[in-house]
Amino acid sequence: MLLPLKLASVSASKIAKRKLVRLRAWLEVVEFLNKLYTEFDSRIDLYDVYKVETVGDAYMIVSGCPRTNGIRHAGELATLALDLLNMTHHFKIPHKPDAKLMLRIGLHSGN
């Protein structure tokens, strides 16, 4: 009778460790995204753009609304995109300082 209790205890311990590891991984991701988006936020103030929302790892920015800016919207977004891309060369991921940050940037203009 003691053996099953001991195994149950070991299993519970392993499950608790796995949950802690997952929690730590999630906390690292949250810390990373917070640092990255804080850096992005500081840079968008330099351009005629508007941050629509941040969902998960997506950071959506527009230009030309809610305030119109003539034909400058594409240039503002493209220049900001290049600035953010350049920023990645110096950005350190807190839990992986030797890793290189890579961005996927997409621009859409149309209906």
Secondary structure, 3 states (H helix, E strand, C coil): CHHHHHHHHHHHHHHHHHHHHHHHHHHHHHHHHHHHHHHHHHHHCCCCCEEEEEECCEEEEECCCCCCCCCCHHHHHHHHHHHHHHHCCCCCECCECCCCCCCCCCCCCCC
